[in-house]
Amino acid sequence: MSDKGEVDLTGAKQNTGVWLVKVPKYLSQQWTKATGRGEVGKLRISKYVAKIAVSFTLNEELTTIDTIGEKSSMVRAPREHPFTLQTVGGQTLAVFTENSSDKIALEGVVVQRAECRPAVSENYMRLKKLQIEELSKPLRFSQQLDKAVTTNYKPVANHAYNLDYEKKKKEEGKRARVDKQQVLDMLFSAFEKHQYYNIKDLVDITKQPVIYLKEILRDIGIYNVKGTHKNTWELKPEYRHYQSEEKSD
């Protein structure tokens, strides 16, 4: 049983033996070009006294390489491919297939392993050289543009949030820090007029950097995070000098 239902074991009953052959990548790519059930080549098995010689000859029509770079038209795939036979090595290997209806079938048990290697020839050496050149090409490279980019994705010299940050930074730089006691005097004078201030108004009154001003406010003030006067500062109770009428308000 499998996760897709029952497995067709007809191949096991017939005791079908199959070969497991490793082939070069370019060879499998050339095979996919064969239209319909076209012939991809011929397999030749020669029996000698002590051993068996196996070789594959690629069909002449499939030797044209067009999957490797711009120079692929300069080389052709080698035709002759001798097999290097290997033992199964005590392993139990099987070949399964899956049809269009997702049904799994056992095709047979592997009785022979082999590696299909191209015969060393001038075509093969050119092919290997081209493959090495393609692999050595950098994935990224710089290119000089002859004219300005006219697409919608042209680069931006500076983004809006960067401009706002630079403007804020420049304004902060213009505000020179004064003595802490002078800032306290300005703050107490302001809080005598009103009980609540937001940080922007206090920056305008004192002309001090925001960070420096907040450090001083933490010593004498309370920041309201909720309620009617949310996001405003007021003096701590021990520093308040409001009139009784203002407190009632």
Secondary structure, 3 states (H helix, E strand, C coil): CECCECEECHHHHCCCEEEEEECCHHHHHHHCCCCCCCCCEEEEEEECCCCEEEEEEECHHHCECCCCCCCHHHCECCCEEEEEEECCCCCCCEEEEECCCCCEEEEEEEEEEEEECCCCCHHHHHHHHHHHHHHHCCCCCCCCCCCCCCCCCCCCCCCHHHHHHHHHHHHHHHCCCCCHHHHHHHHHHHHCCCCCECHHHHHHHHCCCHHHHHHHHHHHEEEECCCCCCCEEEECHHHCCCCHHHHHC
